Amino acid sequence: MTTEATATETRQALQRSDLPDSPAPIWPRADMVALAVALALITVAAVVGHEINRRGIPMVLPRPPLLAFWHPHVGWGTPLAVLCVLFGLRLQQAAMLLPWRRLLLTGWFLSLAWMCSLTLVDGLRQGWIEVLLDPNEYLHDLHRISDPIAFLSSFTDYIAFGPGVGGEEVWTTHVAGHPPLTTLIFWLLARIGLDGGFWAGAICILLASAVSVALPVALRELGAEAAARRIVPFIALFPGAVWMAVSADGLFAGVTVSGLALVCRGAVRRRILVSLLGGLLLGVAVFLSYGLVLFGLVVVTAVILSARRSGWRSVALPWLIATAGFVAIAAAHLAFGFNWVSGLLALRMRYYQGIASDRPFSYFVFGNLAAWLISCSPLLAIGIVRSIAALRRAGHRQWTQDWIVALLALSGVLAAVVANLSALSKAETERIWLSFGVIAYAGLALLRGRRASLALAGSGAWALLVNHLLNTGW
């Protein structure tokens, strides 16, 4: 009886924390300005990109700032996707009342349904099976792997164009563009009999859906349970799912954010094995995609937040264990012959041997951000200004839930900005910044009441619009 009373009191407290932040107006001026700026940036990037294409500069972007084609269409996944949005709105109303585990499970099922329905708008074959069978994708080079150890040790030799080993051709685009662990995952999948585009797409969707659980768990462990509950329907209906489903970048996001959730849980609750597993996953993430080394900015933020909640002495050992797990993944790759730094340097050479040398950085310095806003929806801009405002309101001595959410969300924004300035992210940031976008999306947990409902409906409608008007290739 005491447990039930405590649970009831907790839910009542969470409901009070979910009260609207002001009765009127529905949207403050700062939110409207942020949304207008985001839409203006997207418009300018589209107009300028069209002009660059018209002048014949080879950007290889049919619909800049996106790698996409204009293709209005519907499919049998359309009604399913609409139902997902409606269910998400209902889940939002119940988020403060449901038991925590049931809420997470419901959000995860909704995320799976959302990604599958968006994929099936393009049809099972075109939208799912054939995506990873493209000649530029990982499955194209699986036949060249007979021994995984030999594959790892010789991988760097075939990244850039030039003298290779044994006279073989360089790896295809996506194989060369990532550390070898990504390709090995699909190779192992084929080895156990789950070969072909369908199963490769299925594993991407399954792992990508993990973000719907991992982000709320990370927020809750860092001390923002009310915000964690509010973010569940938002992340379950994440607009970036248009690119996450049947995409290795969705797989990367699932692994990375899951690693974050585990290290946060391990640090706060002093669970060594959980910390170790989280560290291993974060190490795996960096050996899935070079760019995810910048996710370290998010992890450092989580270290600070966990220490603020539990004390440095309490979290020191779990974080050291997590670091050991991360180092173990790097050491294993090095022992088997793959040097991450050498691979990155070879990739940089390959990158500028291709279209990157023709793509003008002066365009992509803002075009990348526009593409990211399209992927995450322009509502991401509201989350960003809300996060900045939360930091200003709280002050450096008041570690409120809003402060925690704001710091974590802005760490994702910072990672994307640093990636942008590196000049190694020219185009396709709607896909390659998904891991950063998931974290930045936490800022929408700062919305409450009717504003949150309108934002959720708006983000879902945006994803449906993008998915039905464009052929993104994913």
VENWOFEN-V666688 format. One line per field, one symbol per residue. phi: phi as a letter, one per 30 degrees, with the letter a starting at -180 (. if undefined). psi: psi as a letter, one per 30 degrees, with the letter a starting at -180 (. if undefined). A space follows every 50 residues. Layout:
# VENWOFEN-V666688
phi: ???
psi: ???
This chain:
# VENWOFEN-V666688
phi: .ddddddddddddddddcdedadaddbdeedddddddddddddddddddd dddddiddchbebddcdacdadabaddedddddddddddddddcddcdee ddddddddddddddddddddddjddddbddedceedcdddcdddccbddd dddceddcdcdkdcciidddddeddddbeddddddddddddcjccjdddd ddddddddddddcddeddddddjbdddedddeddddceddeecddhbddd eeddddddddddddddddchcddddddddddddeedccbedddddedddd ddeddddddcjdddcededddddddddddddddddcjccedddddddedd eddcdddcdddedddcddddddddddiededdddddddddddddidccdd ddddedddddddddddddddddicbciiddcdcddddedddeeddddbhd dddddddddddddddddccbcdib
psi: eeeeeeeeeeeeeeeefgkkfkfllejleeeeeeeeeeeeeeeeeeeeee eeeefgkifhjeikglilkjikllaffeeeeeeeeeeeeeeeffeffkke eeeeeeeeeeeeeeeeeeefefleeefdefeggkfflefegeffjejeee eefgeffgelkakakgglllllefeffllfeeeeeeeeeefggilleeee eeeeeeeeffffeeeeeeeeffgieeeeeffeeefehkfffefekhkffe eeeeeeeeeeeeeeeeeeghjeeeeeeeeeeeeeefgekeffffffeeee eeeeeeeeefkeeefeeeeeeeeeeeeeeeeeeeeggkjeeeeeeeeeee effbfeffkkefefffeeeeeeeeefkffeeeeeeeeeeeeeeelffjil eeeeeeeeefeeeeeeeeeeffggijlgffefgeeeeeeeffffffklbe eeeeeeeeeeeeeeeeeffljff.
